[in-house]
Amino acid sequence: MQMAFACECFDALTDQWPNAVGVLFQWDQPPYHTILRPIEEADLRVAQWRNRKALRIFRDCLSSGHWPGPGEDIGAYQRPDWQAAMIERQMEEDTQ
């Protein structure tokens, strides 16, 4: 979502959406390995939509003075199905 904000700023300044966007991670110990992870435009556009939605909510809260809380329901954390399956596979591999 932060990168989508950066892309929107770039677009506002240049009238051009960036053609390549990525995030670079670097180890803090020698030999300072780096990993570049590109971010697809479709993911940036989803983040752009989410940013705009959040800004509208923030605007509405500012104008109305009403700031809703987190909700009435107390819910337990639920791991996403895809993550649970991935971890389960990894745990099985470790026991073999």
C-alpha positions as MATLAB code, in Angstrom:
seq = 'MQMAFACECFDALTDQWPNAVGVLFQWDQPPYHTILRPIEEADLRVAQWRNRKALRIFRDCLSSGHWPGPGEDIGAYQRPDWQAAMIERQMEEDTQ';
ca = [
       0.000    0.000    0.000;
       2.919    2.333    0.673;
       4.369    1.585   -2.739;
       0.989    2.319   -4.343;
       1.084    5.771   -2.715;
       4.576    6.270   -4.151;
       3.348    5.201   -7.606;
       0.458    7.655   -7.417;
       2.865   10.460   -6.519;
       5.144    9.486   -9.402;
       2.134    9.465  -11.718;
       1.004   12.894  -10.468;
       4.465   14.356  -11.100;
       5.214   12.691  -14.454;
       1.792   11.720  -15.879;
       3.146    8.185  -16.107;
       2.572    5.159  -13.881;
       5.941    3.480  -13.123;
       6.651    0.561  -15.451;
       8.613   -1.417  -12.869;
       8.280   -1.452   -9.092;
      10.008   -3.619   -6.565;
      11.160   -3.894   -3.001;
      14.789   -4.566   -2.161;
      15.669   -6.425    1.028;
      19.244   -6.460    2.331;
      20.858   -8.455    5.094;
      22.522   -6.371    7.795;
      25.519   -8.711    8.108;
      28.319   -9.412    5.616;
      28.233  -10.363    2.814;
      25.058   -8.168    2.754;
      22.957  -10.385    0.510;
      20.107   -8.671   -1.301;
      16.788   -9.924   -2.603;
      14.690   -7.959   -5.083;
      10.974   -8.705   -5.128;
       9.004   -7.117   -7.966;
       5.476   -5.936   -7.264;
       2.999   -6.550  -10.072;
       0.916   -3.628  -11.313;
      -2.294   -5.534  -10.528;
      -1.232   -5.751   -6.866;
      -0.375   -2.049   -6.841;
      -3.793   -1.208   -8.294;
      -5.507   -3.254   -5.564;
      -3.429   -1.409   -2.976;
      -4.324    1.893   -4.641;
      -8.021    1.027   -4.342;
      -7.570    0.063   -0.669;
      -5.702    3.320    0.013;
      -8.472    5.368   -1.549;
     -11.122    3.465    0.400;
      -9.231    4.092    3.654;
      -8.878    7.781    2.806;
     -12.646    8.053    2.211;
     -13.325    6.440    5.597;
     -10.842    8.796    7.250;
     -12.465   11.797    5.511;
     -15.922   10.676    6.660;
     -14.721   10.252   10.242;
     -13.099   13.687   10.214;
     -16.191   15.389    8.841;
     -18.696   13.596   11.088;
     -16.601   13.451   14.250;
     -17.616    9.787   14.585;
     -14.746    7.332   14.916;
     -16.098    3.770   15.054;
     -14.370    1.282   17.294;
     -13.079   -2.138   16.365;
     -16.486   -3.781   16.709;
     -18.640   -5.479   19.244;
     -17.624   -9.062   18.521;
     -14.642  -10.609   20.213;
     -13.167  -13.034   17.743;
     -10.318  -15.460   17.926;
      -7.440  -15.227   15.487;
      -7.874  -17.613   12.589;
      -4.927  -18.488   10.416;
      -5.710  -18.266    6.676;
      -6.374  -21.685    5.120;
      -3.512  -21.327    2.640;
      -1.054  -20.563    5.442;
      -2.292  -23.403    7.647;
      -1.860  -25.863    4.747;
       1.638  -24.552    4.000;
       2.738  -24.855    7.636;
       1.212  -28.310    7.924;
       3.191  -29.451    4.855;
       6.394  -28.001    6.287;
       5.799  -29.706    9.628;
       5.263  -33.038    7.876;
       8.483  -32.595    5.894;
      10.415  -31.870    9.096;
       9.249  -35.128   10.709;
      10.327  -37.276    7.784;
];
